[in-house]
Amino acid sequence: MNLYIMQLLALITLLGAGAALFRLIVLRVTPSQPAQHQTGHPLPFQLEITFQLVVLLLIVVAGFVVLGVTRFNWCEFLNYWQPTMPAGLSKFLCLEAG
């Protein structure tokens, strides 16, 4: 798999997990139906939230591991995707990033 596509997938994953964490922690959105244990009894809400937090944090860690292993460089990443971006956007973002 292309290195830059892997990095793009990791960034999308981090964005999605970050949005889900924001929704879970800040907005405190409750699930529409409580999760069911194998016995059919609903799980305690706090246990369900804890499980969701652990899964989302594992996803975030995995995303950062992928970016670290692939030695993510913002400017190189933007230069690769430059043909698909509006003119001058990658240069502007690279200068802003330092």
N, C-alpha and C positions, 0 to 999 in steps of 0.2 A: 504494500500500500504506500502511496506517495506520502512523504513526510509532512507536507503542508496540508494535505487532506486530513491526516491524522490529527494535526494540530487544530485544524478548523473544527473537527468533530469534538475535540477536547474542550475548545472554547464554547461551543454550543452547549455541551453537556454542563459546563460550569455555569453558564448563563441560566440554563433551565433549573439546575439544582439551586442556584442562588435565589431565583424567583420563587421556587417552592419553599425554601427556607424562610424567605421573607413572608410568604403567605402563611406559613405555619406558625412562625414566632410572633411577628408583628401584628398581623391581622387576626390571628387566633381563629382561623376558619375551622369549624368542626366538620367532620365527615357527615355526609347525608345519612348514612346508615352505619351503626356501629359494627366493627369487625366481629366476626363470629369465630369462636374457638371451635375445635373439632367436636366438642361435646354439644355445640349449639348455643352455648351461653355467650352473651356478648363479652368481649374483653373490656376491662376497665379502660376508660378514656385516657387516663394518664399513661398507661402501658402502651396504648396505641400511638400516642403522640411521641413517646420515647422511642418506640420502634421506628417511626417515620424519621425522627431526627437522626438516629443512628444510620439508617440507610442513606439519607441525604448527605450526611457528613462523609460517609464512605465514598459516595459518588464524587464529592468535591475533592477528597484526598486523591482518588484515582485520576481525576482530571489534572490536578497539579503534578502528579507523578508522571503522567504522559508528557506534559509540557516540560518537565524537568529532564526526563530521559531523552527527549528529542531536542534538547537545548534550544528552547523557544527563544527566538529573537524577533521582536515586534517589527523592525524595519525589513528584515529579510522576508518575513511572512507577508507584509504588505506589498513588497516588490513582486513577489510571486503572483499575487492576485491582482496586480495593477491593471492588466488588460481587461479585467471585468469590472473595474471601478470607474467612476466619473473622473475626468481629467483633473489631475492635480491633487486629488483627495489623498492618495497614499503618501505623496510627498509632504503634504500638510500634516497628516497624522504622524508621520515619522519625525518631522521637525518638532511637533508638539511633545512627542514622547521623549525627545532628547537624543 
